[in-house]
Amino acid sequence: MKIPFGRPLIGSDEADAVKLVLESGQLVHGKYIRDFEEDFAEFTGAPEAIGVSSCTAGLHMAWLALGIGPGDEVLVSSQTHVASAHSISLVGAKPVFVDSEQTTGNLDLKLLEGLVSERTKAILVVHYLGTPVNMDIVGDFANSHGLRVVEDCALALGAKYDEQHVGTFGDFGAFSFYPVKHITSGEGGMVLASNPEHARKIRALRAFGYQAKDDDSRAKGLYDVDQLGMNYRMSEIHAAIGGIQLSKLPEFLKAREANYDRYASNFRTLEGLGWSFLDQPRDGTFQSSHYAFVASFSLLPSISQGVLRDRLSERGIGTSVYYPHPVPLLAYYREPQTKVENYPVASAISYKSIALPLGPHVTEGDVDFICGALRDLSNTADMGK
Ligand SMILES: *Cc1c(COP(=O)(O)O)cnc(C)c1O
């Protein structure tokens, strides 16, 4: 693929750092994880950041730390990665899915009131493709119903609402360093905790439930355990890669922003052919981190998603779909009475759009090339089912 949808940009500095870790013999509990956590907290302005093995692990622990479990319901966007919903199901609680808003694909805040029950305990806010959700509205809603707030920021590193980094509004925020996210550590994630007590709980849960106060005795192999816990830690090898990637994030974000703008200006002509795109605002209030550019052909009934992606692939252009189904329509979550019509906006995104590459591996010339291909293909007859 000439222009893959996503590709991690790993340089020799990441390789050198990994070599240093391997030579040091200290593969966990070392300075790389401490430095990465500190730098991440500083970048996001959070009181504390805790390195973990994945975003999913981070979300799972957030619910455990908040005491969410069987019998509880958690409101969550239907247009998200299945991991958001799975994190809720893993603790025995029930995800209650919210359809999306048309303009950005984020959860439709107007629907929340109608979905609250006496079992609702929390809301999982997903900043879809890095476009921040209006956290003032979420905060007011959560306060009025006594709900906890957790933020899934897997695609939102660098995104801000009202000048404040996402992931710092709720009780917890979780980030992903999977290879095609904004930065990578191979696999990995980071949890932001809103206060020291929350952070202490995550540190214990990620390491077998070790009592967090006795760091020194733990190092000597002497510890006590007063709760269940997992092994959800991040190794020094992963942290070394992640730390260097974080230092490159500002330049990655600049490239994403420039590519997004380039798409948006190309789409002025494509709109005349029936194309539209999901808005990723960048103003005083909403600062998107521009994960992908979602091009919608819902006004072009003659185009089939599969054929379109094949034709683009033949031209060397990688695409993706975010996400291939609304989560409530996935086999694991689908109830017998659930229909596509229950989630009309999320379904339109899943079935009538494609996500185009805009990561730092993509040049503005690539964007023009991709948009030129869309323009050509819109006019050809063989795009149908
Ligand atoms: C990728 C992704 C996840 C999962 O992240 P992992 O680090 O792979 O666990 C969760 N939520 C969203 C919205 C994602 O895009």
The ligand as an ORCA input file, in Angstrom:
! r2SCAN-3c Opt
* xyz 0 1
  C      -8.178      1.491     20.140
  C      -9.270      1.828     21.057
  C      -9.404      1.211     22.304
  C      -8.553      0.047     22.714
  O      -7.242      0.425     23.003
  P      -6.194     -0.748     23.414
  O      -4.993      0.042     23.882
  O      -5.918     -1.509     22.179
  O      -6.808     -1.532     24.486
  C     -10.395      1.653     23.154
  N     -11.240      2.644     22.797
  C     -11.159      3.255     21.602
  C     -12.117      4.373     21.274
  C     -10.179      2.853     20.677
  O     -10.146      3.444     19.461
*
